[in-house]
Amino acid sequence: MREAQAAIAATLLRGPDHLPAGLFAGDRAAVLRGLRIHANTISHARLVALEETFPRTRDYLGEGEFNRLSRAFLDDGGAQRRSLARIGATFADWLVDPLAADLARVEWAWLESYHAPDAVALTLADLAQLDEAALLVFRVRRHSATRVVTLTHAAAPLVDPAFAAETRTLMVTRPDAAVLLHAVLPADAAVITMSDEMTPLGNLIARLAEDHPEGGAAIAALIAAGAFERV
C-alpha cells in the first residue's frame, strides 16, 4: 500500500511517466483520466484551504489576484507534504506585496493560536493574595496560544481599523474560547519571548521597567490579555 501511494504521489507531482504499469486496472488512458480528476480535486481543496486560511489577505489582494497567487504558490511546491490545515505555513514568506505578507503572517498566527493546546490563562486575580516578595519570584510561562507578529509595513489597520497605522507589533491571545488581537510594543514582545520558559515575574517586570513607556506596570496589561499560563 505504501509503495502504491508513493507511486501515485510521484505521478501527480512529476507526470505520467512515473506511473508504474499495472498499478490500476484499465488501459493507460483511462487511468490517467482518473488521476487527472483526482489531481484537480486535490488542487481545488488546496485552493479553498488557502482562501479559508487567509480571508483578510484575499480581501486586500482581490479574489482574482489571490487566486492567481495561490495557484502559483501550489504549482511552485508550497503545499508539498502539508496537510490542508498546515498548507499556508509558508504562504506569507512567498508573497511579494509587503502588506499582503504582513496580513498573511497575522492570519497564520491567528490560526496557530486557535488550534493551540488549551491552557488556563493566568489572571490578575491569581496574584492578588501574593505579597511583593512572593510576586517577584512567582514563575510564569507564555500561554500556549500566545503569538507575537512583527509587521514590516503599515498593515495593522487592514487587520483591524482600530489599530493605528504606526503599529508594528501585534499579540495574539486565546485566554478563553475567542482569539484576540492586541497592539503591543516591542518591549512587550521581548517579555513574551523571555517567558517561553518558566521565568520569575520579577525578571519580566524589570525588563519592562527598562524599555516600556509604562514601566514595569505594563506587565498587568499582558496578564489581563491572557498572555501567560496559570502554572
N, C-alpha and C positions, 0 to 999 in steps of 0.2 A: 504493500500500500504506500509506504514512504517513497519508494522508487517511482511509483506511478505519479504521485503528487509532485515530486521533483521534476519529472518529465513534462507534466502539464505546465508547471510554472515556467520552465525553461522555454517551452513553446510559446507561451503567452508573452514572455519578455523578449525572446530573440527570433521568433518567427517559425514557420512550418518546417524548416529544415531540421529542427531539433525535436520533431515529433517521431518517437520510435515506431517502427512498423508493428502492427498487431496489438497496439495498446488499446484500441477501441474496435468494436465490431463495425462493419460497413466499409464502403470504399473511402479513399483518402479525401475526395471532395466533400462527401457528407460529413466526415469527421471534422474537417477544417471549418465547415459552415457552423457546426455545433460549437466549436471552440471560439469562433468569431462572435457568436451570440453571447457566449459566456464572458468573453473579454469585454464586450460592450456593457453587459450587466455590471461587471466589476467596476468599470470606468465610471458609469453613471452613479453607482453607490459612493464612489470616492468623491466625485464632484459634489454630490449632495452633502456628504460629510463635511467637506470644506466650507460649503455655504452655511451649514448649521453651526460650525465652529467659529466662523468669523463674520457674523451678521453686520457689525458696525463697519468693518473693513469693506465688505461688499457694498454697503450703502454709500460709503465715501468714494469708492472707485467707480461705482455704477455696475449694473448687472452684466453688461456685455464685456467690459474690461476685466471684471473679476473672473468671469467665466473663461476668458482667453488666458489670463494669467494662471488660473487653476489648471487648465489643460496643459499649459506649458510646464508647470511645476510637476504634474504627474508624468508627462512624457519625458521629462528630464530625470526621472527616477526618484523624485522627492518622497514618494509613498512606499518605496520598496521595503518589504519586511516590516511594515507597520500595520497594526490593526486600524479599523475605522476610527476608534476612539483616540488613537495617537497619530493620526495621519497628518495633522497640522503642526507637529512638533518643530519642524524646521521651516515652516512656510514664511514666517516673519523675516528670517535671515535671507530668504530668497528674493524678497520684494525690493525693488529699486527705489520706489517712491518712499521718502523718509517718513512722511505722515502715515502712509498705509502700513509701513513696517512697525511704527510705534503702536498704532491701533491693534495690529495683529498680536504684538507682544502682550499688550494688556489683555486682550481677549483670551490668549492662551493661558496667561496667569490666572484669569478668572476661572477657566475650565479646570486647571490644576487644583485650584482652591476648592471648587465644587466637588471634585472627585477625591479629595484628600481624606485620609482616615479621620473618623470622628474623634474629637477630644474635647474635654470640658475646659472652657476658657477661664483663665484667672480673672477675677473681678476685684475692684477696689474694696468691696465688702469683705473679701477673703483676707485682706490685710488690715482691716480696721482695728483688730484687737492686738496688733503687734506694737511693742514699744520701738523706739528708734533703733536700738542695738539689734533687736531681732529682725527688724525690717531690712537693715543693711546687709545682713548675712542670709536673708531669705533667697533661695535659689530658684531661678525661673528658666524657662526654655521657650523658644519660638513655638507658637501654635502650629500644628501640622498643616493647617490650611493657610497660613500667612505667607504671602508672596510680596516681593518688592520689585517694581518695574521702573527703570530709569529711562526717561524719554529723551530722545535726541533733538526733537523739534517741538513746536507748539501744538501738540496733538491733544493735550488734556481737554480742551473744550469740545473736541469731537467725541471724546469718551463720555463726557458729561458737561453740559453747558454751564453748570455751577462751578466748574474748575477754571481757575484763571489761566490765561494763555502762557504766563511765565512759569507755571507749574512744571517741574521736571522730574518729580518723583511721586509715584503712586504706590499705595499699600493696599493689598487685597486681603481681607479677613473673612472668616466664616465662624464667628463665635457661637452661633446657633444654626438655624436652618438656612438663613439667607446669606448670600455672598455680598460683601460690602466693599466699596471702593473709597479710599481716603487720600486726599492730597497731603503729602508729608514733606519734610525737609531731608536733605542728605544726612544730617545728624541722626534723624530718626532711623533712616535706612541702615546706618552704621551700627546702631544699637541692636536692630533686628538681626543683623549678621552676627554680632557678638553673641547673641543668645541662641545660636544654632546648637550649642552645647549648654549644659546646665551652668548658669552664671549667677553669682550673687547680685541681688538687686542693687546693692551699693555701687558695684562696678558700672552698671548701666547709668545710674544717676550721675556718677562722676563724669562719665563720657558726655552726657547731655549737658552737664554744667559747663563744660569746656566749649562746646560748639553750637549749642542751641540758643536761639534768642530768648526762650522762656526758661533757660537753665534746666536744672535737674527736675523741676516740677513738671516738665514735659512728659516724664515717664507716666504720669497719671492718665494723659490722653491716650497713650499707647495701650495701657491696661484697659481703659474704658472701651477702646476699639476692638478688643479681643485679640491683641497681637501675641499673647503668651498663653501657654497651657497652665492649668492648675495641676501641679505635680507634688 
